[in-house]
């Protein structure tokens, strides 16, 4: 399938995947959950007043293919119930372009961003990061901007806001190119974006990068990326302009997405598969806390032990509650799930707070919310 898609990319006009997709604010049966034979790769955001927004991608082709489109749902009751699709981004079933790897993010000004990748097949080098935004993240029927393309590559992990106020998108040109793990930076609150620097992933180690950036307490930028061996790392001491080649981090992991974020306490949160020093398969999704800027990870909370859980993303609310979204069994049960917990729960190693909830169902393909 990948070979066929690469051939398509070589013969199709560049304008095909550079054209804006349809942004559908009243999706119908063609995009309903009961029609999707594949879905996963979710992301989560929370509005200033507490509305939750979730996004992922799916399709009717049974996997990662030209039928892929981006789905958005929302919850106004802290995830107790979720809407059907309120927004869909779809290049069209007759178009070889796919919309995939979305991320949803609330910026420091209170504006909500929906990002997604748009490409033909799996060619990240000619893909592109697209976005729409809304100034009404607290409304279920929020009005969205027109789509715009920000940069080449694929971005599927949360942006990072640096202490100097710059916003950093972790965009990747995937394993097709050298220096693939790139930093696309805005110094004007998202109006313009420019390439600042990129980390080289050795060819034998390359996977899809899916890198995330942490600003350490000493001011250095710590880049963690997905590799064939697990999680690689690189550290920049010049605000992301130059990076040593990616090298093993010491954090064991399968070749899969992970999630890392600085919490309000100053501690770091890492969500990954299995123990810190043990490589598992895509199972045992676990939250870890580091109190020493990532040097050690002594505290952990198991979120979901089943095989087939993957691709965590999340956000922390002002009251300290942590929300993590992930997928389960993308072609079988096709579930999008959420967990909520606090640092107290992670330190205790079990759910001890009243805010702790596990395996909350956000969406299941083959079902509607009425089911």
C-alpha positions in Angstrom: 0.0 0.0 0.0 2.8 2.4 0.9 4.5 1.7 -2.5 1.3 2.5 -4.3 0.9 5.8 -2.4 4.4 6.8 -3.2 3.8 6.2 -6.9 0.6 8.3 -6.7 2.6 11.1 -5.0 5.0 11.1 -7.9 2.4 11.4 -10.6 -0.2 13.7 -9.0 0.1 17.4 -9.3 1.6 19.2 -6.3 -1.5 21.3 -6.1 -3.6 18.2 -5.1 -2.3 18.0 -1.5 -1.6 21.8 -1.3 -5.3 22.6 -1.7 -7.4 23.3 1.4 -9.6 20.4 2.4 -13.3 20.6 3.2 -14.0 21.8 6.7 -17.4 20.3 7.5 -19.2 21.9 10.5 -22.3 19.8 10.2 -21.1 16.3 9.5 -23.7 13.8 8.2 -23.9 10.0 7.9 -20.9 9.8 5.6 -18.7 10.7 8.5 -20.6 9.0 11.3 -18.9 6.7 13.8 -20.8 3.7 12.6 -19.2 3.9 9.1 -15.5 4.0 10.3 -13.5 0.8 10.0 -10.4 2.4 11.5 -9.8 5.2 14.0 -7.1 6.4 16.4 -4.2 8.8 17.0 -6.1 11.2 19.3 -5.4 14.6 20.9 -7.1 16.6 23.7 -7.6 20.2 24.8 -9.5 22.0 27.4 -11.1 25.5 27.1 -10.7 28.2 29.7 -14.2 27.4 31.1 -13.6 23.6 31.0 -15.1 22.4 27.7 -13.1 19.4 26.5 -12.2 19.0 22.8 -11.0 15.7 21.3 -9.7 15.0 17.8 -8.4 11.9 16.0 -8.5 10.5 12.5 -10.3 7.6 10.9 -11.6 6.3 7.6 -13.6 3.6 5.8 -10.7 1.9 4.2 -9.6 -0.1 7.3 -6.3 1.7 7.9 -4.0 4.5 7.0 -5.1 5.3 3.5 -6.7 7.9 1.2 -10.1 7.7 3.0 -8.6 9.2 6.1 -10.3 12.3 7.6 -10.0 14.2 10.9 -12.8 14.1 13.5 -13.6 16.6 16.3 -16.0 16.0 19.2 -16.6 17.9 22.4 -17.8 17.6 26.0 -19.4 20.2 28.2 -19.6 18.0 31.3 -16.0 17.2 32.0 -16.1 14.1 29.8 -19.1 12.4 31.3 -20.7 12.5 27.9 -19.4 13.4 24.4 -21.0 14.8 21.3 -21.2 13.1 17.9 -18.9 14.6 15.3 -19.1 18.4 15.4 -16.4 19.0 12.8 -14.7 17.0 10.1 -11.7 17.8 8.0 -11.8 15.8 4.8 -9.9 16.2 1.5 -12.6 14.0 -0.2 -12.9 10.4 -1.0 -12.1 11.0 -4.7 -8.9 12.8 -3.7 -5.7 10.7 -3.1 -4.8 13.2 -0.3 -5.4 12.1 3.3 -6.0 14.2 6.4 -4.3 12.6 9.4 -2.3 13.0 12.6 -4.3 15.8 14.2 -3.6 17.7 17.4 -5.7 20.2 19.3 -4.2 22.9 21.5 -5.3 25.9 23.5 -2.7 28.7 23.1 -1.8 31.2 25.8 -4.2 33.8 24.4 -7.2 31.5 24.8 -7.5 30.6 21.1 -8.1 26.9 20.1 -6.0 25.4 17.3 -6.8 22.3 15.4 -3.7 21.1 13.5 -3.5 18.2 11.0 -1.2 16.7 8.4 -2.1 16.5 4.7 -0.2 14.4 2.3 -0.5 11.6 -0.3 0.3 8.3 1.4 3.1 8.3 3.9 5.4 10.8 2.3 6.0 13.3 5.1 8.7 15.1 3.1 6.0 16.5 0.8 3.3 16.6 3.5 2.2 19.8 5.2 0.9 21.0 8.6 -2.4 22.7 8.3 -4.6 24.5 10.9 -7.9 26.2 11.7 -8.5 28.2 14.8 -11.5 29.4 16.9 -11.8 32.3 19.3 -14.8 30.6 20.8 -13.4 27.4 22.5 -16.1 27.5 25.2 -18.9 27.0 22.7 -19.9 23.7 21.3 -20.8 25.4 18.0 -17.6 27.4 17.8 -16.9 29.3 14.6 -13.7 28.3 12.9 -11.3 30.1 10.6 -10.4 29.1 7.1 -7.7 26.5 6.8 -4.1 27.5 6.2 -0.9 25.6 5.6 1.9 26.5 8.1 4.9 24.4 7.0 6.1 21.3 5.3 6.1 18.0 7.2 3.8 16.3 9.8 3.1 17.6 13.3 1.1 15.4 15.7 2.4 16.4 19.1 1.6 19.4 21.3 3.3 22.7 20.6 5.6 24.1 23.4 5.6 27.6 24.7 9.1 28.7 25.7 9.9 31.0 28.6 10.7 33.8 26.2 7.1 33.6 24.8 8.0 31.8 21.5 5.7 29.0 20.3 7.4 25.9 18.9 5.7 23.4 16.6 7.5 20.0 16.4 7.1 19.2 12.7 8.8 16.3 11.1 9.6 15.3 7.5 9.7 11.7 8.7 12.3 9.1 7.7 12.5 10.3 4.1 15.0 13.1 4.9 18.0 14.0 7.1 17.5 16.5 9.8 13.8 15.5 10.0 12.9 16.5 13.6 12.3 20.2 13.0 11.4 23.2 15.2 9.0 25.6 13.5 8.8 28.7 15.6 6.4 31.7 15.9 7.5 34.9 17.6 4.1 36.7 16.9 1.5 34.4 18.6 1.0 32.3 15.6 0.7 34.8 12.8 3.9 33.6 11.1 6.1 30.5 11.5 9.7 29.9 10.5 12.2 27.0 10.7 14.6 27.6 13.5 16.6 24.3 13.6 16.4 20.6 13.1 17.8 17.5 14.8 19.3 14.7 12.6 18.1 11.2 13.3 20.6 8.6 12.1 19.2 6.7 9.1 19.2 3.2 10.8 17.2 4.6 13.8 14.5 6.6 11.9 10.9 6.0 12.5 8.4 8.9 12.3 10.0 11.2 15.0 6.8 12.3 16.7 9.1 14.5 18.7 8.3 16.7 21.7 10.2 19.6 23.3 10.7 20.3 26.9 12.5 23.5 28.1 14.7 22.4 31.0 15.2 24.4 34.2 18.7 25.4 32.9 17.2 26.9 29.8 18.3 24.1 27.4 15.8 22.5 25.1 15.4 18.7 25.5 14.0 17.0 22.4 12.7 13.4 22.7 11.7 11.5 19.6 10.3 8.1 18.5 12.9 5.8 17.0 13.2 2.2 15.9 14.8 1.4 19.3 12.4 3.4 21.4 13.0 7.1 22.5 16.0 9.1 21.4 17.1 12.5 22.8 19.0 15.6 21.8 19.7 18.8 23.8 20.1 22.3 22.3 21.8 25.0 24.2 21.1 27.8 21.7 17.3 27.8 21.8 16.8 25.2 19.1 19.1 26.5 16.4 21.5 23.6 16.5 21.2 20.0 17.8 23.6 17.1 18.2 22.4 14.0 16.3 19.7 12.0 18.2 21.0 9.4 20.6 19.4 6.8 22.9 17.7 8.5 25.9 17.8 5.7 28.4 14.0 5.7 28.5 12.8 2.2 27.3 9.9 2.2 24.9 8.5 0.5 21.8 8.5 2.4 18.5 5.4 4.4 19.3 4.2 7.8 20.4 4.7 9.0 24.0 3.6 12.2 25.8 5.8 14.6 28.0 4.8 17.9 29.5 5.9 20.3 32.3 3.2 20.4 35.0 2.1 23.5 37.0 4.1 22.2 39.9 7.3 22.3 37.9 7.5 18.5 37.8 7.6 16.6 34.5 4.8 14.2 33.4 5.7 11.4 31.0 3.1 8.9 29.6 4.6 5.9 27.9 4.4 2.1 27.7 5.7 0.0 30.5 8.4 0.7 33.1 11.1 3.3 32.5 13.8 0.8 32.0 11.8 -2.0 30.3 10.8 -2.2 26.6 7.3 -3.5 26.3 4.9 -3.7 23.4 2.0 -1.2 23.0 0.6 -2.1 26.4 0.7 -1.0 30.0 0.2 2.7 29.3 1.7 4.4 32.4 2.0 7.9 33.7 5.3 8.9 35.4 6.4 12.0 37.4 9.9 13.3 37.6 10.9 15.8 40.3 14.4 16.4 39.0 13.8 17.6 35.4 13.7 14.2 33.9 16.8 12.6 35.5 14.7 10.0 37.4 11.1 8.9 37.2 10.3 7.4 40.7 6.5 7.8 40.6 4.1 5.9 38.3 0.4 5.2 37.8 -0.8 2.4 35.5 -3.6 3.8 33.2 -4.4 0.8 31.0 -2.6 -2.5 30.9 -4.2 -4.0 27.8 -2.4 -4.7 24.6 -3.4 -2.3 21.8 -3.5 0.9 23.8 -1.4 3.7 22.3 -0.7 7.3 21.3 -1.3 9.3 24.5 -1.8 13.1 24.4 -3.1 15.3 27.2 -3.5 18.5 29.1 -3.6 19.8 32.7 -6.5 21.9 34.0 -5.9 24.9 36.2 -7.1 22.9 39.2 -4.3 20.4 38.6 -6.3 17.6 37.2 -4.5 15.8 34.3 -6.4 14.6 31.3 -4.9 11.9 29.0 -6.5 10.6 25.8 -5.4 7.5 23.9 -6.7 4.9 21.5 -7.4 1.2 21.9 -7.6 -1.5 19.2 -7.8 0.8 16.1 -9.3 -1.8 13.7 -11.2 -3.9 16.2 -13.1 -2.2 19.0 -11.9 1.2 17.7 -12.2 3.1 21.0 -10.9 6.5 21.9 -10.5 6.6 25.7 -9.6 9.1 28.4 -8.1 9.0 31.9 -8.1 11.7 34.5 -5.9 11.8 37.6 -3.7 14.1 39.7 0.0 14.2 40.7 -1.2 12.8 44.1 -2.5 9.7 42.3 0.8 9.1 40.5 2.9 9.6 43.6 0.6 7.1 45.5 0.8 4.7 42.6 -2.9 4.2 42.6 -6.1 6.2 42.2 -6.6 7.9 45.6 -8.1 11.3 44.6 -11.7 11.9 43.8 -10.6 13.2 40.4 -9.2 9.8 39.3 -11.1 8.1 36.5 -9.8 5.5 34.1 -11.0 4.1 30.7 -13.6 6.9 30.1 -15.1 6.2 26.7 -14.9 9.2 24.3 -15.9 7.5 21.1 -16.2 4.0 19.6 -16.4 3.4 15.8 -19.4 1.3 14.9 -21.5 3.1 17.5 -23.2 6.5 17.8 -23.6 8.4 21.0 -27.2 7.3 21.2 -26.0 3.7 21.4 
